Amino acid sequence: MTSLVPHDPHHGDPLAHDALTVLQPGFTGTTAPDWLLRRLAEGLTCVGLFARNIAHPEQLARLTEQLRKERPEVVVAMDEEGGDVTRLEARTGSSYPGNLALGTVDDPDLTRAVAHELGTRLAHCGVNLNWAPSADVNSNPDNPVIGVRSFGATPDHVARHTAAYVEGLQAAGVAACAKHFPGHGDTALDSHHDLPLIEVDADTLQARELIPFRAAVAAGAQAVMSAHILVPALDPDRPGTLSPAVLGDLLRAPESQGGLGYQGLIVTDGMEMRAITARWGLEEGSVRALAAGADALCVGGGLADEETVLRLRDALLEAVREGRLPEQRLADAARRVRVLAQWARDARQGLAEPPARPDAPGELGLHAARRALRVTTATEHRPAREPLYVASLTPRANIAVGDQTPWGVGPELSRLLPGTATDSYGAPDDEGEPLPRMLAAAGDRRIVAVVRDAHRHPWMAGTLDALVASRPDTVVVEMGVPQSAPVGALHIATHGAARVCGQAAAERIVGARASTPEPSGTET
């Protein structure tokens, strides 16, 4: 019987096997396509999963089992930070607060416990590499892509929580990946769309950006993700992902030489991001990343087909033949991928108990979200007892977060106060300013205004100020970085937009008392 699969001239070639090994591609659908299973048999060692691949935990467990039947040591990776960035719960919102909420509580034991519980859920589903945590110091409050994904704005603070997260996650048998090296916190551009520039000197980098990454390395992080950012103090011409100075002279160099002494897996951020493709293209960018010292090429968030895998494989093979990519460099990269794969197998087998079933999470995430609340109360505030009107002032979501994950307090308030209504408002458009429409829709009901990084969006801040001036009893819930001064009769900063953050805020709005200890600070 004649096979319908086209002949592949590289089938059985050890070099092609290594070229496949260093790729971390994605695919579409909730079951593995035939082409992916074929490539796993030929050497592909890692598969990246995204929200499009996940319907529910049981389906995810079946999918990863399908992959392991073809290649038992396969590394299954996912971008599951918790908080705003969730793939496991993209349809509902995360059961765990994100980094800024955990950093606000500032209890490393809690951070470790949350990471461990999240890792346990991932491990049961068959995921053994989490592209998390973000070890970025969010030193620029106008950062459009990090923000609440960071543990905070000071290096030592971020470092201790990064280490705790790495320890908790890996104790559950899931490899951690500290990102985005050498630090994406001091940027005002999103590398999904453009090439950010960080203009600080080497001393500042050592004293700020690199501190959390040193902590991650000391904690045993199995992977570090490179950033598509240009840091002239390190390399004036090439972004971190393509720079031997960043990946080799800094990340790999011994500590005695000012480096981090890291010997684990270096994985790139998504190679299809505009910061790379707009200047070098996907294939050339991938060759340069591997030549610079990266070991694994993440691709598949936007490109998720067999053609992409073959394009990258063939580009690497051509670069080896032409002498632009040393064969030994490719072999070393593939070896590090296999080392990580073996670590993941050993870690899973070494667990005292098999990973727990992926049942609904317990109270830990909600407990953490409650502790992260910071509440400012005006004298005229009173707990809500009647149906409310929730007005969400909605900015455009960045690609890392995505626009498919629900956020806010509306669903929980509707459960607590039946009859509560919710609407979403964007920046002023052809329909005019949102405030008149908001007031008309609210009628006599008290308004709950939900915002996200109000300080970064002038239209949002202006609308909020006008609303509070018109309706002083307004409740304000800030679910981003709380940079602006609190306004409203009740102002709640959740430090993230996870589902549990919205639940915790809704409890406070109606006056429900949390069963967890109140944090110190501005809580009332």
GULUM-727093 format. One record per residue (C-alpha): y, x, z. Coordinates in pm, whole numbers, plus 32768, in hexadecimal, padded with zeros to 4 digits. Layout:
BEGIN
NODE      v      u      w
NODE      Y      X      Z
...
***
This chain:
BEGIN
NODE      v      u      w
NODE   8000   8000   8000
NODE   8153   8092   7F9D
NODE   8248   80C1   80BD
NODE   8398   8016   80A1
NODE   843A   812B   8170
NODE   84F2   8225   808D
NODE   846D   8387   808B
NODE   852E   8467   817A
NODE   8534   85D3   8103
NODE   857D   864A   8268
NODE   8451   859E   8307
NODE   8392   869B   83D9
NODE   84A2   87A4   83C4
NODE   84D4   8844   8520
NODE   8645   8878   84D8
NODE   866F   8709   847F
NODE   85B5   86B5   85C0
NODE   86BB   8775   8687
NODE   87D6   86D4   85C2
NODE   8755   857B   8620
NODE   8722   85E7   8789
NODE   8895   862A   87C2
NODE   8906   84D2   8747
NODE   894F   83AA   882C
NODE   8965   8287   8735
NODE   8981   8112   876A
NODE   88FD   7FE5   86AF
NODE   8939   7E70   8696
NODE   8861   7D5D   8727
NODE   8795   7D2A   8861
NODE   8654   7DC1   87DC
NODE   8625   7F18   8743
NODE   8633   7F17   85C4
NODE   851B   7FBC   8501
NODE   85FB   80D9   848C
NODE   864A   813A   85F2
NODE   84DB   8141   8654
NODE   848D   821D   8525
NODE   859E   8315   8582
NODE   8526   8320   86EA
NODE   83D3   8388   8665
NODE   847E   849B   859B
NODE   8541   8537   86BA
NODE   865C   844F   8721
NODE   8665   8471   889B
NODE   878B   839C   890D
NODE   87FF   823A   88C5
NODE   894A   81A8   8937
NODE   895B   803B   899C
NODE   8A8E   7F5B   8998
NODE   8AE0   7DF6   89F8
NODE   8A65   7D7D   88A5
NODE   8906   7DF2   8902
NODE   88EF   7D3C   8A50
NODE   88AD   7BCC   8A92
NODE   8826   7BE5   8BF5
NODE   8770   7CE8   8CCE
NODE   8611   7C77   8C77
NODE   865B   7C91   8B01
NODE   86F3   7DEA   8B38
NODE   85BA   7E5C   8BF0
NODE   84E3   7DE5   8ACD
NODE   85C4   7E9C   89D6
NODE   85B0   7FE9   8A8B
NODE   8438   7FC0   8AAE
NODE   8429   7F90   8935
NODE   84E5   80D7   8906
NODE   8402   8193   89F8
NODE   82C8   8121   8947
NODE   8345   81EB   881E
NODE   83CB   8314   88E5
NODE   8372   8317   8A5A
NODE   8480   8416   8AB3
NODE   859A   835D   8A02
NODE   86EC   836C   8AAE
NODE   8788   8212   8AB6
NODE   88FE   822A   8AF5
NODE   8A02   8127   8B4D
NODE   8B74   811C   8BA4
NODE   8B51   805F   8CEE
NODE   8C73   80C5   8DCB
NODE   8C7C   7F7D   8E8A
NODE   8DCE   7EDA   8EB5
NODE   8E88   7E9E   8D70
NODE   8D8F   7F62   8C9B
NODE   8C3D   7EB5   8CA3
NODE   8B32   7E8C   8B9C
NODE   8A24   7E04   8C82
NODE   8B00   7CDC   8CE4
NODE   8BF0   7CCD   8BBF
NODE   8BCA   7B54   8BA2
NODE   8C16   7B06   8D0E
NODE   8CDB   7C29   8D9E
NODE   8C51   7D33   8E84
NODE   8BB4   7CF9   8FD7
NODE   8C49   7E44   9047
NODE   8DB5   7EAE   9066
NODE   8E20   7FD9   8F99
NODE   8E9C   8130   8FF8
NODE   9000   80DF   9061
NODE   8F87   7FD2   9151
NODE   8E8B   80C3   91E9
NODE   8F90   81D3   91FB
NODE   9080   80E4   92A7
NODE   8F82   8099   93B6
NODE   8F4E   8213   93CC
NODE   8DF7   8204   946C
NODE   8D18   82FB   93B2
NODE   8BE4   8262   9455
NODE   8C40   8114   93B8
NODE   8C79   81B9   9265
NODE   8B27   8262   9282
NODE   8A7D   811A   92E2
NODE   8B1C   8057   91C4
NODE   8AB8   8165   90C9
NODE   8956   8167   9153
NODE   892F   7FED   913D
NODE   89BC   7FEB   8FDD
NODE   88D7   810C   8F81
NODE   87AB   8054   900D
NODE   87F6   7F2B   8F2C
NODE   881A   8010   8E00
NODE   86D9   80C9   8E52
NODE   860E   7F8B   8E67
NODE   8692   7F28   8D11
NODE   8625   807A   8C87
NODE   877D   8119   8C68
NODE   8773   8283   8CDD
NODE   88C6   8312   8C73
NODE   8A0B   826E   8CDA
NODE   8B45   82E8   8C28
NODE   8BF9   82D8   8D78
NODE   8CB7   831C   8E54
NODE   8E17   835B   8DDA
NODE   8E88   8497   8E8E
NODE   8FE8   847E   8DFE
NODE   9113   849B   8EE6
NODE   91F6   837B   8E81
NODE   9334   8443   8EB1
NODE   93ED   8382   8DA0
NODE   9414   8215   8E0E
NODE   9461   81B4   8CA4
NODE   9309   822A   8C32
NODE   9288   8117   8B48
NODE   9114   816A   8B55
NODE   90BF   81FA   8CAE
NODE   9185   813E   8DB7
NODE   9098   807F   8E9E
NODE   8F74   8149   8E13
NODE   8FEE   826E   8EE7
NODE   8FB2   828E   905C
NODE   9123   82DF   908C
NODE   924C   83BE   9044
NODE   9205   84F0   911F
NODE   90FB   85F5   90CF
NODE   9050   861A   9222
NODE   9035   84A1   9246
NODE   8F9B   847C   90ED
NODE   8EB6   85A6   912E
NODE   8E10   851E   9268
NODE   8DCB   83CD   91C7
NODE   8D51   846A   9084
NODE   8C56   8539   914B
NODE   8BE7   8408   9214
NODE   8BB8   833B   90D7
NODE   8AEB   844E   9031
NODE   8A0F   846F   9165
NODE   89D5   82F9   9187
NODE   8989   82BF   9019
NODE   889B   83E4   8FF7
NODE   87E5   838B   9139
NODE   8780   824F   907F
NODE   86E8   831C   8F65
NODE   8806   82F3   8E6C
NODE   88BD   8424   8DE5
NODE   8A35   8423   8E1D
NODE   8B31   8493   8D17
NODE   8C85   84FE   8D9D
NODE   8D98   84B5   8CA1
NODE   8E87   84FA   8BEF
NODE   8E96   8678   8C03
NODE   8F87   8727   8C30
NODE   9039   85ED   8CAC
NODE   90C8   84BB   8BFB
NODE   91A9   8443   8D17
NODE   92FA   84D0   8CAD
NODE   930E   8427   8B5A
NODE   93E1   830D   8ACB
NODE   9303   82E1   8997
NODE   91A6   8252   896F
NODE   90BB   8346   88BE
NODE   9005   821F   8821
NODE   913A   8201   8743
NODE   91EC   8351   8741
NODE   91DD   84B7   87C2
NODE   927E   84CB   891D
NODE   933F   8602   897F
NODE   933F   868D   8AE2
NODE   945C   8783   8B09
NODE   941B   8827   8C58
NODE   93E3   8994   8CAC
NODE   9296   8A30   8D07
NODE   92EB   8A3F   8E7A
NODE   932A   88C7   8E82
NODE   91E0   8888   8DD3
NODE   9128   895C   8ED2
NODE   91D7   88B4   8FF9
NODE   91C1   874F   8F7A
NODE   90E3   86F1   8E52
NODE   8FC4   87DF   8E96
NODE   8F96   879E   900C
NODE   8EC5   865E   8FDF
NODE   8DF1   86FF   8ED0
NODE   8DA5   8824   8FB2
NODE   8D37   8727   90B8
NODE   8C5A   8677   8FB9
NODE   8BB5   87BF   8F56
NODE   8B7F   881A   90C4
NODE   8AE2   86C2   90FD
NODE   89E6   8708   8FE9
NODE   8A69   862D   8ECF
NODE   896A   8639   8DB8
NODE   8A6B   8603   8CA5
NODE   8BDE   8633   8C61
NODE   8C94   8577   8B4C
NODE   8DA1   8628   8A83
NODE   8EF1   8587   8A36
NODE   8F9D   856B   88E6
NODE   90E6   85EC   8971
NODE   91BF   8712   890D
NODE   921A   87FE   8A2B
NODE   92EE   891A   8998
NODE   92CE   89E9   8AD6
NODE   915B   8A04   8A83
NODE   9158   89E4   8907
NODE   9290   8997   883B
NODE   91D2   892D   8704
NODE   9094   8873   8764
NODE   904B   8751   8850
NODE   8F5D   878C   8972
NODE   8E2B   8705   88BC
NODE   8E5B   87FF   879E
NODE   8ED6   8927   886B
NODE   8DFE   8A54   88C8
NODE   8F0F   8AB2   89BF
NODE   8EE8   8966   8A77
NODE   8D6F   893A   8A65
NODE   8D07   8AA7   8A6F
NODE   8E17   8B7B   8B0E
NODE   8E69   8A74   8C14
NODE   8D4A   8982   8C54
NODE   8C2D   8A7A   8C22
NODE   8CD8   8BB7   8C9D
NODE   8C76   8C39   8DF6
NODE   8D51   8BD7   8F1B
NODE   8DA0   8D48   8F4D
NODE   8E52   8D38   8DFC
NODE   8F0F   8BF8   8E4A
NODE   8E0F   8B13   8DA8
NODE   8D3A   8A00   8E3C
NODE   8BEC   8AAE   8E08
NODE   8B53   896F   8D7F
NODE   89FB   898C   8CE0
NODE   899E   881F   8CA9
NODE   89C5   873C   8B7B
NODE   8B18   8721   8AD0
NODE   8B35   85D5   8A17
NODE   8C5E   8573   8943
NODE   8D2A   843A   8960
NODE   8CF5   8350   8838
NODE   8D0E   8420   86FC
NODE   8D86   82F5   8631
NODE   8EC7   82E1   86FC
NODE   9008   830E   8636
NODE   906D   8445   86FA
NODE   8F53   84F7   863C
NODE   8F15   8437   84FB
NODE   9083   8419   8492
NODE   90A1   8595   8480
NODE   8F46   8625   8448
NODE   8E68   8504   83DE
NODE   8D23   849E   8486
NODE   8C3C   85A3   83ED
NODE   8D23   86D0   8403
NODE   8D94   866D   855F
NODE   8C2A   8659   85D1
NODE   8BD5   87AF   8542
NODE   8D05   8849   85EA
NODE   8CB4   87A4   8737
NODE   8B55   8833   8739
NODE   8BD2   8989   86CC
NODE   8CD5   8981   87E5
NODE   8BC9   894F   88EA
NODE   8B7C   87DA   8902
NODE   8A0A   8789   891F
NODE   89FD   8617   88D0
NODE   8ACF   8546   87E0
NODE   8B1F   83E8   8856
NODE   8B48   82FA   8731
NODE   8AF6   818D   8714
NODE   8C07   80C8   87BD
NODE   8C9E   8075   866D
NODE   8B9D   810A   857C
NODE   8A41   8088   85C4
NODE   8959   80B0   849B
NODE   8856   8198   8408
NODE   8948   8218   8302
NODE   8A26   82A9   8414
NODE   88FE   835A   84B6
NODE   8891   83F1   836C
NODE   89F4   8456   830E
NODE   8A17   8515   8454
NODE   88BC   85AE   8444
NODE   88F4   8626   82E2
NODE   8A51   86A8   8334
NODE   89C1   877C   844C
NODE   88AB   8800   836C
NODE   89A1   8859   8258
NODE   8A82   890C   8353
NODE   895A   89DD   83C9
NODE   88FD   8A38   8265
NODE   8A66   8A9A   8217
NODE   8A88   8B6A   8355
NODE   8B98   8A8F   83EE
NODE   8AAF   8A25   8508
NODE   89C5   8B31   8591
NODE   885D   8ABC   8595
NODE   883A   8B40   86F9
NODE   8962   8A6C   8769
NODE   88B5   8934   86E4
NODE   876F   899F   878C
NODE   881F   89DB   88DA
NODE   88C6   8886   88C9
NODE   877C   87D9   887F
NODE   86DA   8896   899E
NODE   87DF   8816   8A93
NODE   87A5   86B1   8A1C
NODE   8631   86DD   8A5E
NODE   867A   876F   8BB5
NODE   8741   8637   8C0E
NODE   862D   855A   8B89
NODE   8531   860E   8C66
NODE   861A   85F2   8D93
NODE   862F   847C   8D5D
NODE   84B3   8459   8D4C
NODE   8482   852E   8E80
NODE   8593   8476   8F3F
NODE   84F8   8325   8EF8
NODE   839E   839D   8F5C
NODE   842C   843E   9097
NODE   84C4   82FF   9123
NODE   8427   8293   926B
NODE   840A   8131   91DE
NODE   841E   80A9   907D
NODE   8579   8029   901E
NODE   85BA   7ECF   90A7
NODE   85A2   7D9D   8FC8
NODE   86EB   7D4F   8F19
NODE   8730   7C1A   8FE9
NODE   8891   7BA6   902C
NODE   894D   7CB1   90F1
NODE   897A   7C86   9265
NODE   8ABE   7C82   9328
NODE   8B10   7DF4   930E
NODE   8BF4   7DD5   91DE
NODE   8CB0   7CAD   9270
NODE   8CCB   7D5E   93BF
NODE   8D6A   7E89   930F
NODE   8E56   7DA9   9247
NODE   8ECC   7CFB   9383
NODE   8F14   7E47   942A
NODE   8FDE   7EB7   92FC
NODE   90D7   7D97   930D
NODE   923A   7DEA   936F
NODE   92FE   7CB3   93C9
NODE   9473   7C81   93FD
NODE   94DF   7B30   948D
NODE   9638   7A92   948D
NODE   96A6   79B0   95A8
NODE   9688   7874   94D3
NODE   951E   78B3   9470
NODE   941C   77AC   94C4
NODE   92A9   77AB   9466
NODE   9258   76D1   933B
NODE   91A9   7589   9382
NODE   91F2   74C7   9243
NODE   9196   750F   90D7
NODE   925D   762F   9044
NODE   92D8   769C   8EF0
NODE   9264   77FA   8E91
NODE   9337   78AA   8D8B
NODE   929D   79EE   8D0F
NODE   9397   7AD7   8C68
NODE   92A8   7B8B   8B83
NODE   92E8   7CE1   8AE7
NODE   9222   7D61   89C1
NODE   90DE   7DFA   8A45
NODE   9091   7F65   89F8
NODE   8F50   7FB2   8940
NODE   8EA1   804B   8A6E
NODE   8EC8   7F07   8B2F
NODE   8E99   7E1D   8A08
NODE   8F13   7CB9   89E2
NODE   8DC9   7C05   8A15
NODE   8DBB   7C2B   8B8F
NODE   8E62   7B12   8C53
NODE   8F55   7B6A   8D69
NODE   9042   7ABD   8E57
NODE   9028   79C8   8F79
NODE   9014   787F   8EBB
NODE   8E9D   783C   8EC9
NODE   8E81   7885   903C
NODE   8FB6   77BA   9095
NODE   8F2F   769A   8FC5
NODE   8DF3   76A7   9096
NODE   8EAF   76B8   91E0
NODE   8FBC   75BB   917B
NODE   8F30   74C8   9076
NODE   9038   7456   8F82
NODE   90D6   75AE   8F64
NODE   913B   75F8   8DFC
NODE   915B   7747   8D4C
NODE   9219   77BA   8C17
NODE   9256   790F   8B7A
NODE   93A7   798C   8AFD
NODE   93ED   7AB9   8A25
NODE   952B   7B6D   89C3
NODE   9642   7A91   8933
NODE   95F1   7A1F   87D2
NODE   9654   790C   86DF
NODE   9625   780F   87F6
NODE   9736   78BA   88BF
NODE   973D   7936   8A24
NODE   960B   78D7   8AF1
NODE   96CA   7866   8C2A
NODE   973E   770C   8BB1
NODE   95E1   76B8   8B35
NODE   954D   7736   8C7C
NODE   9633   7662   8D55
NODE   95F5   752D   8C80
NODE   947B   7559   8C92
NODE   947F   7595   8E0A
NODE   9546   745F   8E5F
NODE   954E   7431   8FD8
NODE   9428   7519   9016
NODE   945B   7667   90BE
NODE   9442   7788   8FC9
NODE   9361   78B7   8FE9
NODE   93D9   79C6   8EF9
NODE   92D2   7AC9   8EA1
NODE   9348   7C10   8E08
NODE   92B1   7D5B   8DA3
NODE   9389   7E96   8DAE
NODE   94CE   7DD1   8DB5
NODE   9592   7F17   8DC8
NODE   9519   7F7D   8C6C
NODE   957C   7E37   8BC0
NODE   96EF   7DDA   8BCE
NODE   96AE   7C7B   8B4E
NODE   95B4   7C43   8C66
NODE   9696   7CCC   8D77
NODE   97BD   7BFE   8CF5
NODE   96F2   7ABF   8CE5
NODE   9670   7AFA   8E43
NODE   97CC   7B33   8ED4
NODE   9852   79F9   8E2F
NODE   972A   792E   8EA6
NODE   9751   799C   9010
NODE   98C6   7954   9001
NODE   987D   77F5   8F81
NODE   9750   77B3   905F
NODE   9767   7884   919F
NODE   9618   7804   921F
NODE   9564   78B2   90FD
NODE   9431   797F   9153
NODE   9419   7AC7   9091
NODE   92D1   7B7B   9058
NODE   92EF   7CD9   8FC4
NODE   919B   7D43   8F3A
NODE   9208   7E8F   8EA5
NODE   92B7   7FBA   8F3C
NODE   93AD   7F28   903C
NODE   94D6   8000   8FDD
NODE   95E3   7EF4   8FEF
NODE   9675   7E78   9138
NODE   95C3   7D41   91C1
NODE   9665   7BF3   916B
NODE   960E   7A8B   91B7
NODE   95C0   79C3   92EF
NODE   946D   7A70   92F2
NODE   9429   7BB0   9231
NODE   92C4   7C2E   9215
NODE   926D   7D7D   917A
NODE   90FB   7D87   9123
NODE   90F9   7EE5   9082
NODE   901D   7E6E   8F66
NODE   8FAF   7D3B   8EA4
NODE   8E3B   7D2A   8EF4
NODE   8DB1   7BCE   8F34
NODE   8D89   7C1E   90A6
NODE   8EF7   7C8C   90B8
NODE   8F5C   7B36   9038
NODE   8E72   7A90   912F
NODE   8F02   7B55   9253
NODE   9067   7AFE   91EA
NODE   9013   798D   91C7
NODE   8F89   7989   932A
NODE   90D2   7A0D   93AD
NODE   91A0   7913   92E4
NODE   90EF   77EB   9383
NODE   90EE   788F   94D9
NODE   8F78   78D0   94EE
NODE   8F32   79EB   95DF
NODE   8E55   7B04   9564
NODE   8D26   7B58   9634
NODE   8D72   7CCB   960B
NODE   8E62   7DA1   96D9
NODE   8FC9   7D99   965E
NODE   9052   7EE4   95DC
NODE   917D   7F7E   967E
NODE   92CD   7F8B   95CD
NODE   9395   7E65   954C
NODE   9287   7D62   9583
NODE   92EC   7C29   963D
***
